[in-house]
Amino acid sequence: MELWRHYLTNEGRTIHKWHHYFSAYDVHFPRFQSRPCLFWEIGVGQGGSLQMLKTYLGPHAHLVGIDIAPQKRAIEEEQVAIRIGDQSDEQFLAGLIDEFGVPDVIVDDGSHQVDDVCNSFRYLYPRMSKTGVYFIEDVYTAYWPNCGGSLHCEGSIIEVAKNLIDELNAELSRGAVAPTEFTSSTMSMHFYPGLIVFERGPSDPKVSERIPNNAPTGISARVHRLRGRVYKIRHYSDLRPAGGSGPGPTRASGDGNSPVLFF
Ligand SMILES: C[S@@+](CC[C@H](N)C(=O)[O-])C[C@H]1O[C@@H](n2cnc3c(N)ncnc32)[C@H](O)[C@@H]1O
């Protein structure tokens, strides 16, 4: 709950987040800490969340705040760039990719208008880092008429995400659903109250074999690709008391190059 602590002890700019989003941040953000990371937040607000994320991510992170309101430019500080434009404007978004490169993390906390949310997602999701994560916050606004939404509103992110569940499962659907670029580039989708998160990466079914329960220990030569990294697959029974202390991903018995996943 590191970000939650930042939030509670914040003495900087105002942060505008629902409390329960912090447990989702804890699931999806730690892998971006203390390493080079390009983090975009659509919707700067008072700038507090960019400040909090800068502290959390560490000195190697570069953050870009995107907002339609020109006065938000004043929020710029070291490690934090602010760019003014409309999140629905593809030319503007393309210019940001040209200027900063492809983002590792995108958090959409912008207008929450049904069309804006989907336009940004459709344009940016296929163009971001292949192992990136895309957060869409306050998705309940897809039900709100003042945001252009309603229950079962065609084209809202809620309905788009429901259909993407089919695409996520396409390769296991026995031909019922044709695989798409989304299928091959998405590792998982996560639904929280008010929040949808897409994790990019190679999806498991295409790269892993089904491993039988009674697999022999000689299985250790198998490799497995996950999030672009190569892992060796070993059975728990391969663990030697002196080598590893227990189950779970570990480098303890690896060959020095590939981490090992135990099953
Ligand atoms: C809820 S606030 C963001 C809060 C901030 N992310 C935080 O957590 O503290 C929404 C922001 O989105 C911006 N915004 C509204 N429409 C936009 C659009 N079409 N494109 C980009 N930003 C927009 C607003 O100016 C406002 O600053």
The ligand as a Gaussian input file, in Angstrom:
#p B3LYP/6-31G(d) Opt

LIG

0 1
 C      -10.887000      14.236000     -12.750000
 S       -9.768000      15.444000     -13.351000
 C       -8.247000      14.558000     -13.251000
 C       -7.801000      14.282000     -11.861000
 C       -6.376000      13.810000     -11.720000
 N       -6.082000      12.718000     -12.640000
 C       -6.120000      13.342000     -10.291000
 O       -6.198000      12.130000     -10.058000
 O       -5.857000      14.157000      -9.421000
 C      -10.126000      15.467000     -15.063000
 C       -9.215000      16.309000     -15.926000
 O       -9.468000      15.975000     -17.280000
 C       -9.319000      17.132000     -18.083000
 N      -10.041000      16.967000     -19.354000
 C      -11.372000      17.132000     -19.584000
 N      -11.665000      16.883000     -20.869000
 C      -10.499000      16.516000     -21.474000
 C      -10.147000      16.128000     -22.806000
 N      -11.083000      16.040000     -23.775000
 N       -8.856000      15.850000     -23.074000
 C       -7.912000      15.936000     -22.090000
 N       -8.190000      16.295000     -20.822000
 C       -9.472000      16.583000     -20.508000
 C       -9.881000      18.240000     -17.184000
 O       -9.389000      19.520000     -17.584000
 C       -9.412000      17.809000     -15.807000
 O       -8.181000      18.416000     -15.471000

